[in-house]
Amino acid sequence: MALLTAAAVVEHTFVVSQMNMRHLCRDTLVTVVNGQLPGPVIDVTEGDSVVVHVVNRSPYSITIHWHGVKQKRNCWTDGVPMITQCPIRPGNNFTYQFNVDGQEGTLWWHSHVAGLRATLHGALIIRPRQGAASYPFRRPDTEIPIIIGEWWQQTDLVQLDRDLAGGNFNYSPSAATLNGKLGDLHYGCSGAMEEGHVLEVEPGRTYLLRFINAVLVSEYYIKIAGHRFTVVAADGNYVNPYTTDTIAIAPGQTVDALVVADASPGSYYMVAMAAQPTIIVPPFPVTTTRGTVRYRSAGAQQQPLVPVMPDTHDTDTSFYFHGNLTGLQNRQPSSSSVPTRVDERLLVTLSVGSMCRRQGQSSCARTNAETIIMVNLNNVSFQLPGGATESLLEAHYGRGLGAMGLVTLPDRPPVAFNFTDPALVQRGPREAWLEPTTKATTVRRFRHGSVVEVVFQNTAVMQTDSNPMHLHGHDMFVLAQGLGNYDQARDVVRYNLVNPPVRNTVLVPSLGWTAIRFVADNPGVWFLHCHYLFHVSVGMATVFIVEDGPTVGTSLPPPPANFPKCDGSRT
Ligand code: C2O
């Protein structure tokens, strides 16, 4: 029976504070919402209004970003420090108010300040108005959000962010987690294993697992021994059912998958393992966590079956997983057809660069002591405007952006070269390709309603990283991906203009590219960035400004009441 639920106002209070949590037999001071890690689930129905009162009792200035919520004509509540708002200072409050019209599926929320999102995050689930019977797939008996996280033992996550900006990348997570649990690959105190996440199942039942990758640094592979997944949605957009035994999920992304409890009753490990670039310097520990899928009818204390995981450096499994997704058409509200006219085309390289530590010096010895590593888009590394007294959005809405010292993001890289030449990975004379790298507050303006095509091109300059690129305020049609260098003449014919997947975070494959299109129809100032903390903190970001349309209904309204004021510090 299709029951139409009336739109509701769903209200939450998020008290942000610090507490000690004990893992690996040590206490770590963490910043959390309402004493929980992961934080509270926001569970709403399409069309509802969401009201979240944030009470900041932590020592840090913070903001909360509602990852994937389009915030139509509501850029004010997008929650990006100094881009859309001044952060909420310690001891202050701010109420975020937004609706979730025209969206269904699994999204999430997280702090947008520094590394704090490692512990300040939670699921945001939007259910269809017509109820679960209207899902475009077999109705699940049970739905469970599963957040992949990381445990950073005794790490000051705000200092971590500053250190990254200063060129110190000497950090790594201590463990991975499923719904906050480290699992039995790790020891707690006195030789006992850490607790793992347990999913109890009944034979024959169907489970909708809503996976969210909330980690700071890695793509993950997920498997459950003896079971297969049918992927039905990604980033809050339905996909044509895709059956696989391995899910690939990058930071920022969500994947909804059905699992049928159709194995012989017993215990099965659910494993999430970090995927790593093929060449990684310095080496980075592989974080793996596991929980258990346990059949209720099974006899107690069986040793769970272990799935065979892909190799940690296997980038193909991720490439094919992403390439095999197609969008589910004719399903409102999330489907719309791909625009065929393109108004603006950008080719954006995602690269590593180096700059002299002492600003203004054009050449310096290429030693670690004199240079600083940063990442960039088209050789410009993003930085926030210094000493700003208001956010870019407030300036844009008010006196204009003239005084902010903005630079236009170049539409293409300054030099064309063999971007994905594996020889570039090794440091050496070829580092000349790194130059010129500059730091600036880059923006790119778009007329309201423009259709924008962006090809994100990864480079091999010192790295083989993939990059999960997240655009705020808009979903993107993922037209195609490829390995090597993008070549318009050859690759345009490979575009899926029929049923591309629609995502808010697109993975640009290691030594490859991804082409997307989106309609710039949401007025405001929107952050575009890599969702790896180690990249966004050192400049793999820019800002897309979408101008007002011709009518009041296509323009940005005034800011909400009690909008936070800046105190002059950056975050
Ligand atoms: Cu999920 Cu700008 O972030």
Boltz pocket constraint, residues with backbone or C-beta under 6 A from the ligand:
constraints:
  - pocket:
      binder: B
      contacts: [[A, 65], [A, 67], [A, 110], [A, 112], [A, 252], [A, 470], [A, 472], [A, 527], [A, 529], [A, 531]]
      max_distance: 6.0
